Amino acid sequence: KTTVDNIVGGDANTVVKGIATTTMATIEVLRQALAGGFNMVISHETPYYLHTDKTDDIKGDATLEYKLDFIRKNNIAILHMHDHWHHRSPDGSATGMVREMGWQEFVDSRDPKKFTFPGQSLEHFTRGLQEKLQLRCIRVVGHPSMQVSGVYGNWGYVKRELGIQLLSRPDVDTLVTGETVEWEVVPYVQDMIASGQKKALVLLGHVNSENGGMRYCAEWLRNFITEVPIGFIAAPEPFWNPALPAI
């Protein structure tokens, strides 16, 4: 099976002194890793702005060249680990986000992404999400007073087909995800609501919805890698809200 999981920085001769897990290996994250003594980074998402890690179309780009040079100069090894983490049973991102949110008592025993909550308003539910994850810019489609009960957490990205499939389930009234294409799932939810259905979509931002999974990944790695220290670096929320102080 084709996979994107591969070493995409460093080489076989790189001596690993410490490992950091992260959702997105930005330059800022790489700098934090080095400062913490970690010269290997396991990144859930690509460091190179395309899922397949291909850079031929932006060869010579100043930002890409700066990053590649930074990786070379500092002898950083980067493992892009996406598919394996999602194909674990249960899904590694899902397991980590359940723990991050403290939703263990609400999770379906047959599906780690499905949750049943006591009735609460969408406004109350989303404020709780924002406070728990300490986020600045989550986005919500739905009536604030709608009662939330059946929640599905599709961490990361949800494509059109899966988003429609999940939202069409009678046991799902709210879909929580990181991101989606705004001319696909978003207007579908708007039309569901306009047609009289009680549905909602919550967009946390991609890294925000998977940081918990990579925090858990660090814990998982410590079970069998004991030769070097292992840490977690949260990929920073990239957006800020003009109504709040910029960071």
PARO-970877 format. One record per atom (N, C-alpha, C): x, y, z. Coordinates in steps of 0.001 Angstrom, whole numbers, plus 500000, padded with zeros to 6 digits. Last residue first. Layout:
XYZ;...
//
This chain:
498971537051519260;500080536390519961;501241536225518975;496601539708519686;497407538839518840;498556538267519644;493688539827521680;495094540220521512;495842539227520637;490648539673519684;491454539265520827;492890539739520623;489505540377517365;488788540796518571;489561540470519844;491038539170515413;491240540606515648;490521541124516897;492460536104516213;491195536789516063;491399538279516347;494805534121514383;494427534928515537;493192535737515187;496222530918513457;495350532068513248;495142532852514536;497790528698514145;498335529702513234;497521530980513129;498706527288517151;497536527707516388;497961528844515461;501738525331517015;500973526504517441;499763526774516553;502080522012517952;502112522919516810;501231524116517144;503646521140520900;502364521487520295;502583522412519110;505867518609521251;505816520051521000;504504520351520284;506990516152523524;505939516605522611;506013518121522477;509806513854523797;508925514927524226;507886515253523177;512092511557525023;511015511778524051;510073512841524608;515590510679525303;514378511349525803;513380511598524674;516694507340524382;516781508795524289;515513509420524864;516170504653524911;517560505088524796;517717506607524806;513644503675524869;514141504127526177;515551504718526106;510841502890523322;512100503593523043;512578504215524351;508492501796524265;509476500889523663;510764501587523212;507003503732525533;506813502337525948;507886501414525390;507376506127524305;508168505865525511;508014504430526014;505428506136522325;506815505836521962;507667505492523177;503163506950523818;503211505608523209;504649505212522890;503818509593524383;503633508631525481;503759507205524969;503822510612521783;505049510663522591;504975509667523741;501138510250521098;502178509521520360;503480509496521145;499812512098522685;499675510677523025;500756509848522328;500509514301521185;500922514244522586;500878512777523057;499225513664518855;500681513584518856;501258513705520262;496559513996519650;497008512714519118;498512512573519147;496449516679520333;496271515661521374;496743514295520934;496666517883517823;497766518003518792;497668516947519885;494470517824516192;495308516622516225;496494516733517184;493097520172516155;492302518952516284;493146517681516316;494991522095515717;494289522097517005;493556520778517236;495687521682513075;496627521260514124;495953521198515487;493173522615511822;493760521284511633;494672520860512790;490333523945513458;491652524192512874;492420522877512873;487799523312514296;488780523683515314;490067524241514723;484590523703513398;485925523647512806;486937524188513806;481585522081513568;482554522818514378;483939522607513789;478271522112512556;479639521808512157;480572522696512973;475017520705513146;476055521706513375;477410521183512930;471405520405512854;472770519934512625;473756521067512862;468349519758512501;469129520303513615;470530519699513565;466618520728509508;467352519735510301;468186520434511377;465409522534507799;464730522184509036;465432521165509910;466769523511505707;465690522579505379;465004522034506624;468754524978506883;467679525714506218;466493524814505876;470417522870507720;469759523699508724;468559524433508108;471281521930505230;470611521019506168;469796521820507177;472553524217504289;471311523782503644;470557522761504487;474767524282506005;473844525416505953;472505525013505348;475962521871505281;475406522016506627;474425523188506666;476695522588502677;475816521439502886;475158521525504262;478480524668503030;477136524984502535;476166523818502658;480615522938504214;480019524088504910;478647524445504350;481418521001502330;480686520583503530;479985521749504216;482147523036500043;481581521690499995;480759521389501251;483525525330500231;482411525339499274;481755523961499154;485549524819502084;484446525687502472;483309525764501459;486767521734503043;486673522677501922;485407523505502104;487720521730506517;487077521131505361;487092522161504243;489263520910509710;489010521764508563;488266520980507493;488792519391512075;489777520455512016;489464521441510910;485528518782513565;486682518422512752;487672519575512765;482522517539514647;483685518320515070;484878517850514251;479181517619513963;480454517110513465;481558518059513894;476178516807515512;477292517756515466;478562517057514993;474393514764515424;473864516108515192;474974517136515035;474038511477514692;475045512543514719;474358513875514451;472165509557514270;472745509602515612;473843510661515727;471494509710511579;470512510188512567;471075510288513977;473892510943509285;473524509905510249;472535510457511279;474723513057507803;473430512472507446;472984511382508413;477257513595508662;476201514518509059;474812513983508744;478651511479507392;478574511564508850;477411512445509305;478297512074504637;477893510769505196;477706510846506705;479449514582504454;478016514422504178;477499513123504775;482127513888505087;481401514879505864;479899514745505692;482805512078503072;482708511603504453;481926512584505309;482708513775500806;481910512557500873;481723512087502308;484494515973501450;483083516155501132;482259514896501379;486746515278504203;486424515541502801;484907515529502598;488163516726506983;487057515889506526;486740516268505081;491169516585508853;490452517094507681;489300516157507347;491362516337512207;492183516673511040;491341517308509953;488952514015513383;490100514871513657;490948515094512415;485858513929513728;486716513507512617;487945514407512614;483718513107516074;484990513824515981;485844513263514865;480304513570516437;481332512773515778;482579513630515627;477719513483518877;478866514183518297;479792513184517611;474574513935519966;475369512979519201;476484513681518442;473941516467521280;473937515168521955;474851514173521248;472984519796521615;474030518868521163;473958517586521971;470404521863520621;470849520912521631;471811519889521035;470822525215519571;470595523821519213;471140522892520290;471506527814520059;470627527169521037;470342525699520726;473068528614517859;473669528518519199;472822527767520211;472817526784514863;472132527689515783;472695527522517199;475782526616512778;474658526036513515;474038527051514441;479171526411512556;477982526555511720;476838525877512467;482046527944513914;480868527113514151;479777527450513148;485512527902514556;484392528408513769;483240527416513855;488118529066516751;487278527993516240;486092528625515516;490505530723517608;489741530866516360;488996529599515934;491924530305519961;491483531653519635;490435531682518523;491877527792522571;491960528224521183;491422529639520993;492114525840524690;492720527173524754;492960527733523351;490763523517524951;491923523488524067;492649524825524016;488793524376526779;489603523187527065;490884523168526236;487648526584525480;488343526755526748;489271525582527042;486521525394523207;487484526482523071;488299526669524344;484753523532524334;485843523103523462;486943524159523402;483001525283525688;483775524297526438;484958523782525638;481886526590523546;482687527373524505;483553526430525341;480499524454522408;481664525000521705;482517525893522600;478499523981524382;479398522913523955;480666523487523317;477135526426524474;477814525920525675;478856524873525295;476158526497521808;476994527577522327;477788527105523546;474556524245521731;475744524303520878;476693525392521357;473459523151524987;473356524006523812;474661523984523019;473039519679525783;473575521004526103;473493521846524838;472290516443526974;471894517596526179;472488518899526685;475156514372527441;473891514898527962;473556516172527189;476577512851524461;476632513765525595;475232514016526154;478378510467522853;477014510818523244;477081511616524532;480573510128520065;480328510498521454;478853510806521669;483017508547518051;481593508841518258;481329509065519745;485533507657517744;485258509005517239;483812509436517465;485814505026518487;486472506046519320;486259507479518841;483308502769518575;483870503757517658;484470504897518473;482354501118520533;482609500518519212;483288501473518240;481872502665522732;482820501556522886;483180500914521540;481823506136522419;481170504891522038;482197503754522104;482519508367525136;482893507724523879;482144506405523674;482136509572527556;481112509808526539;481355509028525250;484269509201529213;482983508640529655;481888508787528608;486372510568527865;486370509105527968;485002508529528334;486960513202527322;485667512687526873;485529511175527047;489100514926527607;488485514348528797;487120513765528514;490484515902525463;489216516547525775;488609516053527088;492688514213525453;492897515654525515;491628516373525968;491475511708525110;492174512004526358;492348513505526535;490514512053522532;489586511671523609;490198512024524954;492924512524521206;491977513624521360;490904513307522401;494200510011521263;494803511158521929;493824512292522162;492413508458519742;492715508093521129;493269509296521897;492561509793517277;491290509723518008;491527509413519478;495210509345516561;494738510715516761;493454510733517580;495237506507516349;496070507209517333;495619508630517603;492465504346516183;493168505456515559;493938506259516610;492803501355518254;492077502457517607;493009503512517043;494703500628515559;493372500306516084;493421500322517613;496277502710513100;496299501935514329;494872501637514768;495997504440511048;495598503060510797;495756502149512010;497034506833511894;495591506746511676;495120505301511499;499719506168512031;499056506648513231;497537506561513103;500359505474509388;500451504465510453;499643504890511684;500037507980508079;499159506843507799;499180505802508914;502044509756509267;500628510070509150;499773508810509077;504964510842509842;504199509658510264;502714510009510328;507952511743508719;506550512062508439;505738510805508757;510686512421510586;509860511310510134;508439511826509936;513722514039510297;512271514216510352;511591512982509793;516666515048511901;515962513947511228;514464514175511394;518929517684511537;517641517250512085;517086516101511250;521340519212511364;521340517744511322;520064517171511973;521456521884511051;521246521402512413;521134519884512506;521768522146508316;522763522737509220;522667522175510633;519388520876507329;520734520345507053;521756520840508067;517345522558508301;517339521130508650;518736520529508459;518083524957507072;518004524884508536;518063523428509005;517760524251504399;519093524606504891;519143524517506416;514994523895504327;515879522767504010;517287523015504541;514185526537504943;513840525422505825;514759524226505592;515214527984502788;515594528347504160;515349527166505095;513859526769500682;515313526634500771;515822526997502166;511206527568501240;511559526150501245;513064525976501422;511546530344500896;511116529803502188;511466528327502304;512351530570498198;513199531077499282;512829530476500633;512316527930495855;511544528896496635;512336529288497884;513641525865494653;514281527171494634;513518528243495382;510668524233493735;512119524130493857;512746525515493727;507991523870493635;508470525086494312;509983525019494549;507589521485492336;506919522673491784;507362523969492462;508935519588493866;509458519945492543;508866521249492026;508273518530496295;508579519969496258;509063520429494888;506250516209498090;506906516581496828;507095518097496773;504844515294500264;506197515797500496;506942516154499214;502173514738500024;503106513735499502;504568514118499693;500953517065501047;500817515793501760;501852514758501319;502881519974501246;502094519097500372;502120517704500978;504604521371502948;503462522079502365;502638521274501351;506634519987504287;506931520629503005;505693521085502225;506258518386506452;506990519640506701;507065520522505450;503015516832506821;504223517107506035;504933518389506470;501969515724510108;501744516294508782;503076516632508126;503252514585512293;502077513921511731;501785514419510323;506681514147512756;505625515091512397;504456514347511768;509165513746514871;508137512919514228;506930513819514015;512455514755514800;511077515211514934;510166514255514180;515502514728516458;514606513991515571;513185514436515864;516748516213518340;517192516420516963;516476515503515977;516087517885521236;515527516857520348;515978517132518918;516670519875523047;517592518748522945;517095517616522064;515115522089523026;514818521090524048;515718519870523996;516016523433520825;516224524057522134;515976523076523267;515059521721518844;516503521842519072;516795522437520445;512287522248519123;512828520899519300;514319520958519616;512084524936518493;511759524504519853;512331523120520129;512757524760515783;513607525529516697;513351525127518149;510581523259514854;511940522704514759;512894523444515690;508516525104515283;508525523842516023;509923523225516003;509281527081513427;509153527404514851;509211526148515714;509059525679511052;510389526126511494;510352526457512984;506724522935511610;507088524265511118;508496524615511602;505511520171511553;506915520537511765;507251521849511070;502679519431513258;503145520145512069;504549520672512308;502397517870515531;501419517729514453;501938518345513165;505134516030517015;504381517259516761;503353516984515668;507654514713519181;506500514512518309;505765515848518162;511139514405519356;509965515219519662;508857514875518682;513906512730520726;512796512685519764;511664513571520260;517466512850520810;516177513053521456;515106513135520392;519562512053519298;519839512387520695;518562512600521499;520583510086516646;519413510624517341;519747510830518818;522717510766514140;522702510197515489;521579510865516274;522376510011510784;522027510967511829;521967510269513185;522707508213508769;523848508436509653;523561509433510778;520458508232507203;520686507049508037;521829507242509027;519427511716507480;519759510490506746;520067509382507735;517184514587507252;518268513808507839;518571512591506982;513780514075506325;514832514994506740;515913514190507428;511921512177505911;511947513279504943;512936514373505348;511108508890506119;512092509845506603;512233510943505544;507512508322505929;508887508167505443;509799509158506159;504317507887504863;505176507722506033;506603507424505585;502622507855502797;503500509029502882;504472508901504039;502158504819500914;502068505590502151;502975506807502065;500541502215499167;501283503469499116;501071504264500398;500847498796500000;500000500000500000;500878501248500000;
//
